[in-house]
Amino acid sequence: ICTAEEASQFAALQMQIQFGNHEPDKHKPGFLKSEEFCPPEYQKKPEIEKKIYQEHRKLQGMTELNAKFRYVQLCRSLKTYGVTFFLVKEKVAKKNKMIKVLLGITRDSVMRLD
């Protein structure tokens, strides 16, 4: 789970790892397969590809190894990093109905996600 900004940073790092430096003639709208680079909730947003290219331009000259290191650092900075999720059913108040929610557990906390 991440924001659109974080998703574009992940995708830009992945592009740097796979394709190297940004090439304006090659890396333009239509080049990127968003389903391979973005989470499902951002794949259909038209502005995401533009954001990815903007972020990719900033990585000019970065080596593959450094890009991989930055990718891992970005993963570790996510609020949900290290959380083990369980799909559970929760009873809705005043109704006799069960809904599915995600229950996340870490060493320090418990979180509930819709």
C-alpha positions as CSV (number, residue, x, y, z in Angstrom):
1,I,0.0,0.0,0.0
2,C,1.5,3.3,-1.1
3,T,0.7,6.7,-2.4
4,A,0.8,7.7,-6.1
5,E,4.0,9.7,-5.4
6,E,5.6,6.6,-3.9
7,A,4.4,4.4,-6.7
8,S,5.9,6.7,-9.3
9,Q,9.2,6.7,-7.4
10,F,9.2,2.9,-7.2
11,A,8.4,2.7,-11.0
12,A,11.2,5.2,-11.8
13,L,13.7,3.2,-9.8
14,Q,12.6,0.1,-11.6
15,M,13.0,1.8,-15.0
16,Q,16.5,2.9,-14.0
17,I,17.3,-0.7,-13.0
18,Q,15.9,-2.2,-16.2
19,F,16.5,0.4,-18.9
20,G,19.2,2.7,-17.5
21,N,19.2,6.5,-17.9
22,H,16.2,8.3,-19.2
23,E,16.2,8.8,-22.9
24,P,13.6,11.4,-24.0
25,D,13.3,10.0,-27.5
26,K,12.7,6.5,-26.3
27,H,10.9,7.0,-22.9
28,K,7.7,8.8,-23.8
29,P,4.0,8.1,-23.3
30,G,3.1,4.6,-24.6
31,F,6.5,3.1,-23.9
32,L,5.7,2.0,-20.3
33,K,3.4,-0.9,-19.5
34,S,1.8,0.4,-16.3
35,E,0.6,-3.0,-15.2
36,E,4.3,-4.1,-14.9
37,F,5.4,-1.0,-13.0
38,C,2.4,0.2,-10.9
39,P,0.0,-1.1,-8.3
40,P,-3.5,-1.9,-9.7
41,E,-5.1,1.2,-8.2
42,Y,-2.8,3.6,-10.2
43,Q,-2.5,1.7,-13.5
44,K,-5.5,3.4,-15.2
45,K,-4.6,6.9,-14.1
46,P,-3.3,8.8,-17.2
47,E,-1.0,11.1,-15.2
48,I,1.0,8.3,-13.5
49,E,3.2,7.7,-16.6
50,K,4.1,11.3,-16.8
51,K,5.1,11.3,-13.1
52,I,7.2,8.2,-13.6
53,Y,9.2,9.8,-16.4
54,Q,9.7,13.0,-14.3
55,E,11.1,10.9,-11.4
56,H,13.2,8.8,-13.9
57,R,14.8,11.9,-15.2
58,K,16.0,12.8,-11.7
59,L,17.9,9.4,-11.5
60,Q,20.2,10.3,-14.5
61,G,23.6,8.7,-13.9
62,M,22.6,6.4,-11.1
63,T,24.1,2.9,-11.3
64,E,21.9,-0.2,-11.2
65,L,23.2,-1.2,-7.8
66,N,22.5,2.2,-6.3
67,A,19.0,2.1,-7.8
68,K,18.4,-1.3,-6.2
69,F,19.6,0.1,-2.9
70,R,17.3,3.1,-3.1
71,Y,14.4,0.8,-4.0
72,V,14.9,-1.2,-0.8
73,Q,15.3,2.0,1.2
74,L,12.0,3.3,-0.1
75,C,10.3,-0.1,0.7
76,R,11.5,0.1,4.2
77,S,10.2,3.6,4.6
78,L,6.6,2.6,3.9
79,K,4.2,2.6,6.9
80,T,3.1,-1.0,6.0
81,Y,6.7,-2.4,5.8
82,G,7.0,-5.5,7.9
83,V,3.3,-5.9,8.5
84,T,1.8,-9.4,8.3
85,F,-1.7,-9.1,7.0
86,F,-4.6,-11.5,7.7
87,L,-8.0,-11.5,6.0
88,V,-10.6,-11.5,8.7
89,K,-14.3,-11.0,9.0
90,E,-15.7,-8.3,11.2
91,K,-19.3,-7.9,12.4
92,V,-21.0,-4.7,11.3
93,A,-22.5,-2.7,14.1
94,K,-26.4,-2.9,14.3
95,K,-26.4,-5.5,11.5
96,N,-26.0,-9.2,11.5
97,K,-23.6,-9.0,8.6
98,M,-19.9,-9.9,8.3
99,I,-17.5,-7.8,6.2
100,K,-14.0,-8.7,5.1
101,V,-11.1,-6.5,6.4
102,L,-7.4,-6.8,6.6
103,L,-5.8,-7.1,10.0
104,G,-2.2,-6.1,10.1
105,I,0.1,-7.1,12.9
106,T,3.7,-5.9,13.6
107,R,5.9,-6.2,16.7
108,D,4.7,-2.8,17.8
109,S,1.2,-2.4,16.6
110,V,-2.1,-3.8,15.2
111,M,-3.8,-2.1,12.3
112,R,-7.2,-2.5,10.6
113,L,-7.5,-1.7,6.8
114,D,-10.7,-1.5,4.8
